[in-house]
Amino acid sequence: MKQIKVNAIKDGTVIDHIAAGKGLKVIGILNLPESDVVMIGMNLASNKIGRKDILKIENKELTQEEVNRIALISPHATMIIIKDYEVVQKHSLELPGYIEKLIICPNPKCVTNIEIIESKFQIIDEKPAAVRCVYCEKKYGIDEVKVKI
């Protein structure tokens, strides 16, 4: 017997297959206004990944920058665009080759923390996600860096 645990939305975005326990972090980096209607399911059963989180955001389509932020936290999530209760677009998130401006380098001696220079990181591994600062060349696991809000 199938059971829907989170209500359907008329228009908006669904982010499915978020790694279990990462849903609240995804909400935090999206910096959504308090007026946005957001539904979250956490630690739900998933045939694809075992356990997952899911977000439904009414009346919002994500920008590419927002999608890149989510990919940093849960690179194998699925984004679904809903219009009039129907799926109009569905695709898996992918980490881009480079991430600009979204990550703060943890290295206090990095030029991006000393001068007014936007950060730039190269994605060097996907499982687990790891990045390298193009300025100081330090390598970090994705959980070691702070994503800008």
CNS distance restraints for C-alpha pairs under 8 A (distance, minus, plus):
assign (resid   5 and name CA) (resid  41 and name CA) 7.53 0.50 0.50
assign (resid   6 and name CA) (resid  39 and name CA) 7.01 0.50 0.50
assign (resid   6 and name CA) (resid  40 and name CA) 7.38 0.50 0.50
assign (resid   6 and name CA) (resid  41 and name CA) 6.65 0.50 0.50
assign (resid   8 and name CA) (resid  85 and name CA) 7.14 0.50 0.50
assign (resid   9 and name CA) (resid  56 and name CA) 7.37 0.50 0.50
assign (resid   9 and name CA) (resid  58 and name CA) 6.31 0.50 0.50
assign (resid   9 and name CA) (resid  82 and name CA) 7.40 0.50 0.50
assign (resid   9 and name CA) (resid  85 and name CA) 6.11 0.50 0.50
assign (resid  10 and name CA) (resid  58 and name CA) 7.38 0.50 0.50
assign (resid  10 and name CA) (resid  82 and name CA) 6.76 0.50 0.50
assign (resid  10 and name CA) (resid  83 and name CA) 6.11 0.50 0.50
assign (resid  10 and name CA) (resid  84 and name CA) 4.84 0.50 0.50
assign (resid  10 and name CA) (resid  85 and name CA) 4.36 0.50 0.50
assign (resid  10 and name CA) (resid  86 and name CA) 7.76 0.50 0.50
assign (resid  11 and name CA) (resid  58 and name CA) 5.81 0.50 0.50
assign (resid  11 and name CA) (resid  59 and name CA) 5.16 0.50 0.50
assign (resid  11 and name CA) (resid  60 and name CA) 7.49 0.50 0.50
assign (resid  11 and name CA) (resid  81 and name CA) 7.72 0.50 0.50
assign (resid  11 and name CA) (resid  82 and name CA) 5.02 0.50 0.50
assign (resid  11 and name CA) (resid  83 and name CA) 4.49 0.50 0.50
assign (resid  11 and name CA) (resid  84 and name CA) 5.67 0.50 0.50
assign (resid  11 and name CA) (resid  85 and name CA) 6.40 0.50 0.50
assign (resid  12 and name CA) (resid  56 and name CA) 7.35 0.50 0.50
assign (resid  12 and name CA) (resid  57 and name CA) 5.62 0.50 0.50
assign (resid  12 and name CA) (resid  58 and name CA) 4.40 0.50 0.50
assign (resid  12 and name CA) (resid  59 and name CA) 4.29 0.50 0.50
assign (resid  12 and name CA) (resid  60 and name CA) 4.70 0.50 0.50
assign (resid  12 and name CA) (resid  61 and name CA) 5.90 0.50 0.50
assign (resid  12 and name CA) (resid  81 and name CA) 6.02 0.50 0.50
assign (resid  12 and name CA) (resid  82 and name CA) 5.23 0.50 0.50
assign (resid  12 and name CA) (resid  83 and name CA) 6.74 0.50 0.50
assign (resid  13 and name CA) (resid  56 and name CA) 5.86 0.50 0.50
assign (resid  13 and name CA) (resid  57 and name CA) 5.29 0.50 0.50
assign (resid  13 and name CA) (resid  58 and name CA) 6.58 0.50 0.50
assign (resid  13 and name CA) (resid  59 and name CA) 7.49 0.50 0.50
assign (resid  13 and name CA) (resid  60 and name CA) 6.08 0.50 0.50
assign (resid  13 and name CA) (resid  61 and name CA) 5.74 0.50 0.50
assign (resid  13 and name CA) (resid  62 and name CA) 7.27 0.50 0.50
assign (resid  13 and name CA) (resid  79 and name CA) 6.99 0.50 0.50
assign (resid  13 and name CA) (resid  80 and name CA) 5.68 0.50 0.50
assign (resid  13 and name CA) (resid  81 and name CA) 4.73 0.50 0.50
assign (resid  13 and name CA) (resid  82 and name CA) 5.97 0.50 0.50
assign (resid  14 and name CA) (resid  54 and name CA) 7.28 0.50 0.50
assign (resid  14 and name CA) (resid  55 and name CA) 5.62 0.50 0.50
assign (resid  14 and name CA) (resid  56 and name CA) 4.41 0.50 0.50
assign (resid  14 and name CA) (resid  57 and name CA) 6.32 0.50 0.50
assign (resid  14 and name CA) (resid  79 and name CA) 5.83 0.50 0.50
assign (resid  14 and name CA) (resid  80 and name CA) 4.96 0.50 0.50
assign (resid  14 and name CA) (resid  81 and name CA) 6.44 0.50 0.50
assign (resid  14 and name CA) (resid  82 and name CA) 7.48 0.50 0.50
assign (resid  15 and name CA) (resid  54 and name CA) 5.73 0.50 0.50
assign (resid  15 and name CA) (resid  55 and name CA) 5.10 0.50 0.50
assign (resid  15 and name CA) (resid  56 and name CA) 6.43 0.50 0.50
assign (resid  15 and name CA) (resid  77 and name CA) 6.65 0.50 0.50
assign (resid  15 and name CA) (resid  78 and name CA) 5.64 0.50 0.50
assign (resid  15 and name CA) (resid  79 and name CA) 4.66 0.50 0.50
assign (resid  15 and name CA) (resid  80 and name CA) 6.30 0.50 0.50
assign (resid  16 and name CA) (resid  52 and name CA) 7.75 0.50 0.50
assign (resid  16 and name CA) (resid  53 and name CA) 6.82 0.50 0.50
assign (resid  16 and name CA) (resid  54 and name CA) 4.65 0.50 0.50
assign (resid  16 and name CA) (resid  55 and name CA) 6.54 0.50 0.50
assign (resid  16 and name CA) (resid  77 and name CA) 5.74 0.50 0.50
assign (resid  16 and name CA) (resid  78 and name CA) 4.97 0.50 0.50
assign (resid  16 and name CA) (resid  79 and name CA) 6.33 0.50 0.50
assign (resid  16 and name CA) (resid  80 and name CA) 7.62 0.50 0.50
assign (resid  17 and name CA) (resid  46 and name CA) 7.79 0.50 0.50
assign (resid  17 and name CA) (resid  48 and name CA) 7.94 0.50 0.50
assign (resid  17 and name CA) (resid  49 and name CA) 7.27 0.50 0.50
assign (resid  17 and name CA) (resid  52 and name CA) 5.31 0.50 0.50
assign (resid  17 and name CA) (resid  53 and name CA) 6.13 0.50 0.50
assign (resid  17 and name CA) (resid  54 and name CA) 6.27 0.50 0.50
assign (resid  17 and name CA) (resid  76 and name CA) 7.06 0.50 0.50
assign (resid  17 and name CA) (resid  77 and name CA) 4.65 0.50 0.50
assign (resid  17 and name CA) (resid  78 and name CA) 5.88 0.50 0.50
assign (resid  18 and name CA) (resid  22 and name CA) 6.52 0.50 0.50
assign (resid  18 and name CA) (resid  23 and name CA) 6.44 0.50 0.50
assign (resid  18 and name CA) (resid  52 and name CA) 5.50 0.50 0.50
assign (resid  18 and name CA) (resid  53 and name CA) 4.93 0.50 0.50
assign (resid  18 and name CA) (resid  54 and name CA) 6.03 0.50 0.50
assign (resid  18 and name CA) (resid  74 and name CA) 5.64 0.50 0.50
assign (resid  18 and name CA) (resid  76 and name CA) 7.17 0.50 0.50
assign (resid  18 and name CA) (resid  77 and name CA) 4.84 0.50 0.50
assign (resid  18 and name CA) (resid  78 and name CA) 7.54 0.50 0.50
assign (resid  19 and name CA) (resid  23 and name CA) 7.51 0.50 0.50
assign (resid  19 and name CA) (resid  49 and name CA) 7.99 0.50 0.50
assign (resid  19 and name CA) (resid  51 and name CA) 7.29 0.50 0.50
assign (resid  19 and name CA) (resid  52 and name CA) 5.19 0.50 0.50
assign (resid  19 and name CA) (resid  53 and name CA) 6.18 0.50 0.50
assign (resid  19 and name CA) (resid  74 and name CA) 5.76 0.50 0.50
assign (resid  19 and name CA) (resid  76 and name CA) 7.88 0.50 0.50
assign (resid  19 and name CA) (resid  77 and name CA) 7.32 0.50 0.50
assign (resid  20 and name CA) (resid  42 and name CA) 6.69 0.50 0.50
assign (resid  20 and name CA) (resid  43 and name CA) 5.26 0.50 0.50
assign (resid  20 and name CA) (resid  44 and name CA) 7.79 0.50 0.50
assign (resid  20 and name CA) (resid  51 and name CA) 5.56 0.50 0.50
assign (resid  20 and name CA) (resid  52 and name CA) 4.19 0.50 0.50
assign (resid  20 and name CA) (resid  53 and name CA) 5.09 0.50 0.50
assign (resid  21 and name CA) (resid  42 and name CA) 6.75 0.50 0.50
assign (resid  21 and name CA) (resid  43 and name CA) 6.64 0.50 0.50
assign (resid  21 and name CA) (resid  52 and name CA) 7.56 0.50 0.50
assign (resid  21 and name CA) (resid  53 and name CA) 6.69 0.50 0.50
assign (resid  22 and name CA) (resid  26 and name CA) 6.30 0.50 0.50
assign (resid  22 and name CA) (resid  53 and name CA) 7.00 0.50 0.50
assign (resid  22 and name CA) (resid  73 and name CA) 7.08 0.50 0.50
assign (resid  22 and name CA) (resid  74 and name CA) 7.25 0.50 0.50
assign (resid  23 and name CA) (resid  27 and name CA) 6.36 0.50 0.50
assign (resid  23 and name CA) (resid  40 and name CA) 7.33 0.50 0.50
assign (resid  23 and name CA) (resid  42 and name CA) 6.86 0.50 0.50
assign (resid  23 and name CA) (resid  53 and name CA) 5.51 0.50 0.50
assign (resid  23 and name CA) (resid  54 and name CA) 6.73 0.50 0.50
assign (resid  23 and name CA) (resid  55 and name CA) 7.02 0.50 0.50
assign (resid  24 and name CA) (resid  28 and name CA) 6.19 0.50 0.50
assign (resid  25 and name CA) (resid  29 and name CA) 6.35 0.50 0.50
assign (resid  25 and name CA) (resid  73 and name CA) 7.64 0.50 0.50
assign (resid  26 and name CA) (resid  30 and name CA) 6.33 0.50 0.50
assign (resid  26 and name CA) (resid  69 and name CA) 7.99 0.50 0.50
assign (resid  26 and name CA) (resid  70 and name CA) 6.01 0.50 0.50
assign (resid  26 and name CA) (resid  73 and name CA) 6.93 0.50 0.50
assign (resid  27 and name CA) (resid  31 and name CA) 6.77 0.50 0.50
assign (resid  27 and name CA) (resid  32 and name CA) 7.25 0.50 0.50
assign (resid  28 and name CA) (resid  32 and name CA) 7.80 0.50 0.50
assign (resid  28 and name CA) (resid 149 and name CA) 7.49 0.50 0.50
assign (resid  29 and name CA) (resid  69 and name CA) 6.98 0.50 0.50
assign (resid  29 and name CA) (resid  70 and name CA) 7.75 0.50 0.50
assign (resid  29 and name CA) (resid 147 and name CA) 7.15 0.50 0.50
assign (resid  29 and name CA) (resid 148 and name CA) 7.14 0.50 0.50
assign (resid  29 and name CA) (resid 149 and name CA) 5.04 0.50 0.50
assign (resid  30 and name CA) (resid  66 and name CA) 6.35 0.50 0.50
assign (resid  30 and name CA) (resid  69 and name CA) 7.75 0.50 0.50
assign (resid  30 and name CA) (resid 149 and name CA) 6.85 0.50 0.50
assign (resid  31 and name CA) (resid 149 and name CA) 6.27 0.50 0.50
assign (resid  32 and name CA) (resid  36 and name CA) 6.59 0.50 0.50
assign (resid  36 and name CA) (resid  57 and name CA) 7.15 0.50 0.50
assign (resid  36 and name CA) (resid  58 and name CA) 6.86 0.50 0.50
assign (resid  36 and name CA) (resid  59 and name CA) 7.94 0.50 0.50
assign (resid  37 and name CA) (resid  57 and name CA) 5.94 0.50 0.50
assign (resid  37 and name CA) (resid  58 and name CA) 5.48 0.50 0.50
assign (resid  38 and name CA) (resid  55 and name CA) 6.92 0.50 0.50
assign (resid  38 and name CA) (resid  56 and name CA) 5.60 0.50 0.50
assign (resid  38 and name CA) (resid  57 and name CA) 4.60 0.50 0.50
assign (resid  38 and name CA) (resid  58 and name CA) 6.49 0.50 0.50
assign (resid  39 and name CA) (resid  55 and name CA) 5.68 0.50 0.50
assign (resid  39 and name CA) (resid  56 and name CA) 5.03 0.50 0.50
assign (resid  39 and name CA) (resid  57 and name CA) 6.58 0.50 0.50
assign (resid  40 and name CA) (resid  53 and name CA) 7.25 0.50 0.50
assign (resid  40 and name CA) (resid  54 and name CA) 5.67 0.50 0.50
assign (resid  40 and name CA) (resid  55 and name CA) 4.62 0.50 0.50
assign (resid  40 and name CA) (resid  56 and name CA) 6.46 0.50 0.50
assign (resid  41 and name CA) (resid  53 and name CA) 5.45 0.50 0.50
assign (resid  41 and name CA) (resid  54 and name CA) 5.09 0.50 0.50
assign (resid  41 and name CA) (resid  55 and name CA) 6.58 0.50 0.50
assign (resid  42 and name CA) (resid  52 and name CA) 6.54 0.50 0.50
assign (resid  42 and name CA) (resid  53 and name CA) 4.33 0.50 0.50
assign (resid  42 and name CA) (resid  54 and name CA) 6.54 0.50 0.50
assign (resid  43 and name CA) (resid  51 and name CA) 5.40 0.50 0.50
assign (resid  43 and name CA) (resid  52 and name CA) 5.10 0.50 0.50
assign (resid  43 and name CA) (resid  53 and name CA) 5.44 0.50 0.50
assign (resid  44 and name CA) (resid  51 and name CA) 5.39 0.50 0.50
assign (resid  44 and name CA) (resid  52 and name CA) 5.22 0.50 0.50
assign (resid  44 and name CA) (resid  53 and name CA) 6.17 0.50 0.50
assign (resid  45 and name CA) (resid  50 and name CA) 5.92 0.50 0.50
assign (resid  45 and name CA) (resid  51 and name CA) 4.76 0.50 0.50
assign (resid  45 and name CA) (resid  52 and name CA) 6.44 0.50 0.50
assign (resid  46 and name CA) (resid  50 and name CA) 4.74 0.50 0.50
assign (resid  46 and name CA) (resid  51 and name CA) 5.20 0.50 0.50
assign (resid  46 and name CA) (resid  52 and name CA) 6.16 0.50 0.50
assign (resid  61 and name CA) (resid  81 and name CA) 7.07 0.50 0.50
assign (resid  62 and name CA) (resid  66 and name CA) 5.84 0.50 0.50
assign (resid  62 and name CA) (resid  67 and name CA) 6.40 0.50 0.50
assign (resid  63 and name CA) (resid  67 and name CA) 6.30 0.50 0.50
assign (resid  64 and name CA) (resid  68 and name CA) 6.12 0.50 0.50
assign (resid  65 and name CA) (resid  69 and name CA) 6.28 0.50 0.50
assign (resid  66 and name CA) (resid  70 and name CA) 6.36 0.50 0.50
assign (resid  67 and name CA) (resid  71 and name CA) 6.18 0.50 0.50
assign (resid  67 and name CA) (resid  93 and name CA) 7.40 0.50 0.50
assign (resid  68 and name CA) (resid  72 and name CA) 6.36 0.50 0.50
assign (resid  68 and name CA) (resid  95 and name CA) 6.90 0.50 0.50
assign (resid  68 and name CA) (resid  96 and name CA) 7.41 0.50 0.50
assign (resid  68 and name CA) (resid  99 and name CA) 7.80 0.50 0.50
assign (resid  69 and name CA) (resid  73 and name CA) 6.82 0.50 0.50
assign (resid  69 and name CA) (resid 102 and name CA) 7.15 0.50 0.50
assign (resid  69 and name CA) (resid 147 and name CA) 7.36 0.50 0.50
assign (resid  70 and name CA) (resid  74 and name CA) 5.96 0.50 0.50
assign (resid  70 and name CA) (resid  75 and name CA) 7.07 0.50 0.50
assign (resid  71 and name CA) (resid  75 and name CA) 4.02 0.50 0.50
assign (resid  71 and name CA) (resid  76 and name CA) 7.10 0.50 0.50
assign (resid  71 and name CA) (resid  77 and name CA) 7.16 0.50 0.50
assign (resid  71 and name CA) (resid  93 and name CA) 5.90 0.50 0.50
assign (resid  71 and name CA) (resid  94 and name CA) 6.18 0.50 0.50
assign (resid  71 and name CA) (resid  95 and name CA) 5.67 0.50 0.50
assign (resid  72 and name CA) (resid  95 and name CA) 6.79 0.50 0.50
assign (resid  72 and name CA) (resid 129 and name CA) 7.53 0.50 0.50
assign (resid  72 and name CA) (resid 142 and name CA) 6.96 0.50 0.50
assign (resid  73 and name CA) (resid 142 and name CA) 7.41 0.50 0.50
assign (resid  75 and name CA) (resid  93 and name CA) 5.91 0.50 0.50
assign (resid  75 and name CA) (resid  94 and name CA) 5.82 0.50 0.50
assign (resid  75 and name CA) (resid  95 and name CA) 6.11 0.50 0.50
assign (resid  75 and name CA) (resid 126 and name CA) 7.75 0.50 0.50
assign (resid  75 and name CA) (resid 129 and name CA) 7.90 0.50 0.50
assign (resid  76 and name CA) (resid  92 and name CA) 6.38 0.50 0.50
assign (resid  76 and name CA) (resid  93 and name CA) 5.75 0.50 0.50
assign (resid  76 and name CA) (resid  94 and name CA) 6.82 0.50 0.50
assign (resid  77 and name CA) (resid  92 and name CA) 5.96 0.50 0.50
assign (resid  77 and name CA) (resid  93 and name CA) 5.64 0.50 0.50
assign (resid  78 and name CA) (resid  90 and name CA) 7.08 0.50 0.50
assign (resid  78 and name CA) (resid  91 and name CA) 5.69 0.50 0.50
assign (resid  78 and name CA) (resid  92 and name CA) 4.28 0.50 0.50
assign (resid  78 and name CA) (resid  93 and name CA) 5.77 0.50 0.50
assign (resid  79 and name CA) (resid  90 and name CA) 5.74 0.50 0.50
assign (resid  79 and name CA) (resid  91 and name CA) 5.58 0.50 0.50
assign (resid  79 and name CA) (resid  92 and name CA) 6.18 0.50 0.50
assign (resid  79 and name CA) (resid  93 and name CA) 6.81 0.50 0.50
assign (resid  80 and name CA) (resid  87 and name CA) 6.70 0.50 0.50
assign (resid  80 and name CA) (resid  88 and name CA) 7.66 0.50 0.50
assign (resid  80 and name CA) (resid  89 and name CA) 5.69 0.50 0.50
assign (resid  80 and name CA) (resid  90 and name CA) 4.38 0.50 0.50
assign (resid  80 and name CA) (resid  91 and name CA) 6.68 0.50 0.50
assign (resid  81 and name CA) (resid  87 and name CA) 5.92 0.50 0.50
assign (resid  81 and name CA) (resid  88 and name CA) 5.77 0.50 0.50
assign (resid  81 and name CA) (resid  89 and name CA) 5.09 0.50 0.50
assign (resid  81 and name CA) (resid  90 and name CA) 6.40 0.50 0.50
assign (resid  82 and name CA) (resid  86 and name CA) 5.39 0.50 0.50
assign (resid  82 and name CA) (resid  87 and name CA) 4.69 0.50 0.50
assign (resid  82 and name CA) (resid  88 and name CA) 5.84 0.50 0.50
assign (resid  82 and name CA) (resid  89 and name CA) 7.34 0.50 0.50
assign (resid  83 and name CA) (resid  87 and name CA) 6.57 0.50 0.50
assign (resid  83 and name CA) (resid  88 and name CA) 6.52 0.50 0.50
assign (resid  95 and name CA) (resid 123 and name CA) 7.33 0.50 0.50
assign (resid  95 and name CA) (resid 126 and name CA) 7.66 0.50 0.50
assign (resid  96 and name CA) (resid 123 and name CA) 7.18 0.50 0.50
assign (resid  97 and name CA) (resid 122 and name CA) 5.97 0.50 0.50
assign (resid  97 and name CA) (resid 123 and name CA) 5.43 0.50 0.50
assign (resid  98 and name CA) (resid 120 and name CA) 6.89 0.50 0.50
assign (resid  98 and name CA) (resid 121 and name CA) 5.56 0.50 0.50
assign (resid  98 and name CA) (resid 122 and name CA) 4.43 0.50 0.50
assign (resid  98 and name CA) (resid 123 and name CA) 5.80 0.50 0.50
assign (resid  99 and name CA) (resid 103 and name CA) 7.52 0.50 0.50
assign (resid  99 and name CA) (resid 120 and name CA) 5.73 0.50 0.50
assign (resid  99 and name CA) (resid 121 and name CA) 5.17 0.50 0.50
assign (resid  99 and name CA) (resid 122 and name CA) 6.39 0.50 0.50
assign (resid  99 and name CA) (resid 123 and name CA) 7.43 0.50 0.50
assign (resid 100 and name CA) (resid 118 and name CA) 7.07 0.50 0.50
assign (resid 100 and name CA) (resid 119 and name CA) 5.75 0.50 0.50
assign (resid 100 and name CA) (resid 120 and name CA) 4.37 0.50 0.50
assign (resid 100 and name CA) (resid 121 and name CA) 6.38 0.50 0.50
assign (resid 101 and name CA) (resid 118 and name CA) 5.31 0.50 0.50
assign (resid 101 and name CA) (resid 119 and name CA) 5.01 0.50 0.50
assign (resid 101 and name CA) (resid 120 and name CA) 6.26 0.50 0.50
assign (resid 101 and name CA) (resid 148 and name CA) 7.82 0.50 0.50
assign (resid 102 and name CA) (resid 119 and name CA) 7.34 0.50 0.50
assign (resid 102 and name CA) (resid 147 and name CA) 5.61 0.50 0.50
assign (resid 102 and name CA) (resid 148 and name CA) 5.17 0.50 0.50
assign (resid 102 and name CA) (resid 149 and name CA) 7.90 0.50 0.50
assign (resid 103 and name CA) (resid 119 and name CA) 6.55 0.50 0.50
assign (resid 103 and name CA) (resid 120 and name CA) 7.59 0.50 0.50
assign (resid 103 and name CA) (resid 121 and name CA) 7.52 0.50 0.50
assign (resid 103 and name CA) (resid 145 and name CA) 6.64 0.50 0.50
assign (resid 103 and name CA) (resid 146 and name CA) 5.78 0.50 0.50
assign (resid 103 and name CA) (resid 147 and name CA) 4.59 0.50 0.50
assign (resid 103 and name CA) (resid 148 and name CA) 5.76 0.50 0.50
assign (resid 104 and name CA) (resid 119 and name CA) 6.68 0.50 0.50
assign (resid 104 and name CA) (resid 145 and name CA) 6.48 0.50 0.50
assign (resid 104 and name CA) (resid 146 and name CA) 5.48 0.50 0.50
assign (resid 104 and name CA) (resid 147 and name CA) 6.36 0.50 0.50
assign (resid 104 and name CA) (resid 148 and name CA) 6.72 0.50 0.50
assign (resid 105 and name CA) (resid 110 and name CA) 7.04 0.50 0.50
assign (resid 105 and name CA) (resid 112 and name CA) 7.19 0.50 0.50
assign (resid 105 and name CA) (resid 113 and name CA) 7.28 0.50 0.50
assign (resid 105 and name CA) (resid 119 and name CA) 7.12 0.50 0.50
assign (resid 105 and name CA) (resid 133 and name CA) 6.96 0.50 0.50
assign (resid 105 and name CA) (resid 145 and name CA) 6.55 0.50 0.50
assign (resid 105 and name CA) (resid 146 and name CA) 7.54 0.50 0.50
assign (resid 106 and name CA) (resid 144 and name CA) 7.62 0.50 0.50
assign (resid 106 and name CA) (resid 145 and name CA) 6.12 0.50 0.50
assign (resid 106 and name CA) (resid 146 and name CA) 7.63 0.50 0.50
assign (resid 107 and name CA) (resid 113 and name CA) 7.81 0.50 0.50
assign (resid 107 and name CA) (resid 136 and name CA) 7.88 0.50 0.50
assign (resid 107 and name CA) (resid 138 and name CA) 7.68 0.50 0.50
assign (resid 108 and name CA) (resid 113 and name CA) 6.13 0.50 0.50
assign (resid 108 and name CA) (resid 114 and name CA) 7.86 0.50 0.50
assign (resid 109 and name CA) (resid 113 and name CA) 6.83 0.50 0.50
assign (resid 109 and name CA) (resid 114 and name CA) 7.12 0.50 0.50
assign (resid 110 and name CA) (resid 114 and name CA) 6.76 0.50 0.50
assign (resid 110 and name CA) (resid 135 and name CA) 6.89 0.50 0.50
assign (resid 110 and name CA) (resid 136 and name CA) 5.49 0.50 0.50
assign (resid 111 and name CA) (resid 115 and name CA) 5.74 0.50 0.50
assign (resid 111 and name CA) (resid 117 and name CA) 7.27 0.50 0.50
assign (resid 111 and name CA) (resid 135 and name CA) 6.90 0.50 0.50
assign (resid 111 and name CA) (resid 136 and name CA) 7.35 0.50 0.50
assign (resid 112 and name CA) (resid 116 and name CA) 6.49 0.50 0.50
assign (resid 112 and name CA) (resid 117 and name CA) 5.05 0.50 0.50
assign (resid 112 and name CA) (resid 118 and name CA) 6.27 0.50 0.50
assign (resid 112 and name CA) (resid 119 and name CA) 5.85 0.50 0.50
assign (resid 112 and name CA) (resid 135 and name CA) 7.69 0.50 0.50
assign (resid 113 and name CA) (resid 117 and name CA) 7.94 0.50 0.50
assign (resid 119 and name CA) (resid 133 and name CA) 7.52 0.50 0.50
assign (resid 120 and name CA) (resid 133 and name CA) 6.09 0.50 0.50
assign (resid 120 and name CA) (resid 134 and name CA) 5.93 0.50 0.50
assign (resid 120 and name CA) (resid 135 and name CA) 7.56 0.50 0.50
assign (resid 121 and name CA) (resid 131 and name CA) 5.93 0.50 0.50
assign (resid 121 and name CA) (resid 132 and name CA) 5.30 0.50 0.50
assign (resid 121 and name CA) (resid 133 and name CA) 4.47 0.50 0.50
assign (resid 121 and name CA) (resid 134 and name CA) 5.63 0.50 0.50
assign (resid 122 and name CA) (resid 131 and name CA) 5.46 0.50 0.50
assign (resid 122 and name CA) (resid 132 and name CA) 5.20 0.50 0.50
assign (resid 122 and name CA) (resid 133 and name CA) 6.47 0.50 0.50
assign (resid 122 and name CA) (resid 134 and name CA) 6.67 0.50 0.50
assign (resid 123 and name CA) (resid 129 and name CA) 7.49 0.50 0.50
assign (resid 123 and name CA) (resid 130 and name CA) 6.12 0.50 0.50
assign (resid 123 and name CA) (resid 131 and name CA) 4.56 0.50 0.50
assign (resid 123 and name CA) (resid 132 and name CA) 6.59 0.50 0.50
assign (resid 124 and name CA) (resid 129 and name CA) 7.63 0.50 0.50
assign (resid 124 and name CA) (resid 130 and name CA) 5.69 0.50 0.50
assign (resid 124 and name CA) (resid 131 and name CA) 5.39 0.50 0.50
assign (resid 124 and name CA) (resid 132 and name CA) 6.68 0.50 0.50
assign (resid 125 and name CA) (resid 129 and name CA) 5.19 0.50 0.50
assign (resid 125 and name CA) (resid 130 and name CA) 4.95 0.50 0.50
assign (resid 125 and name CA) (resid 131 and name CA) 7.00 0.50 0.50
assign (resid 126 and name CA) (resid 130 and name CA) 6.48 0.50 0.50
assign (resid 128 and name CA) (resid 141 and name CA) 7.37 0.50 0.50
assign (resid 128 and name CA) (resid 142 and name CA) 7.88 0.50 0.50
assign (resid 129 and name CA) (resid 141 and name CA) 6.12 0.50 0.50
assign (resid 129 and name CA) (resid 142 and name CA) 5.50 0.50 0.50
assign (resid 130 and name CA) (resid 139 and name CA) 7.03 0.50 0.50
assign (resid 130 and name CA) (resid 140 and name CA) 5.61 0.50 0.50
assign (resid 130 and name CA) (resid 141 and name CA) 4.26 0.50 0.50
assign (resid 130 and name CA) (resid 142 and name CA) 5.19 0.50 0.50
assign (resid 131 and name CA) (resid 139 and name CA) 5.72 0.50 0.50
assign (resid 131 and name CA) (resid 140 and name CA) 5.43 0.50 0.50
assign (resid 131 and name CA) (resid 141 and name CA) 6.35 0.50 0.50
assign (resid 131 and name CA) (resid 142 and name CA) 6.61 0.50 0.50
assign (resid 132 and name CA) (resid 137 and name CA) 5.71 0.50 0.50
assign (resid 132 and name CA) (resid 138 and name CA) 5.50 0.50 0.50
assign (resid 132 and name CA) (resid 139 and name CA) 4.31 0.50 0.50
assign (resid 132 and name CA) (resid 140 and name CA) 6.27 0.50 0.50
assign (resid 133 and name CA) (resid 137 and name CA) 4.85 0.50 0.50
assign (resid 133 and name CA) (resid 138 and name CA) 5.63 0.50 0.50
assign (resid 133 and name CA) (resid 139 and name CA) 6.69 0.50 0.50
assign (resid 140 and name CA) (resid 144 and name CA) 5.95 0.50 0.50
assign (resid 140 and name CA) (resid 145 and name CA) 6.85 0.50 0.50
assign (resid 141 and name CA) (resid 145 and name CA) 7.14 0.50 0.50
